């Protein structure tokens, strides 16, 4: 009886381990990854800002031909320690205004906090999820 119970417990432990390991391979970008990517993108685009909070509100997988992608929708609070002059009315390419969630020109006062909504894009690669900041996660 004891050896039968040990066999069942051993198999259950093996199944749990297999499920845990397979879930690691399917890891999708979350809050921590999104926050890091957004910080990198703002810095890369010359925005002197502090990310106060970041929350993934939704995510979805996108499969096209031979590409696996992931879209992470977020809400973030961004503070401008020295203020910021956002020239967004004429932005034609995805840049700082898209990451800030702004369509028009706007001036932020020193230490003002802006609530932003946006989407970050990731593409599956051999190294993990490649983000718009050109880093793999």
Secondary structure, 3 states (H helix, E strand, C coil): CHHHHHHHHHHHHHHHHHHHHHHHHCCCCCHHHHHHHHHHHHHHCCCCCEEEEEEEEEEEEEEECCEEEEEEEEEEEEEECCCEEECCCCCCCCCHHHHHCCCCCEEECCCEEEEEEEEEEEEEECCEEEECCCCEC
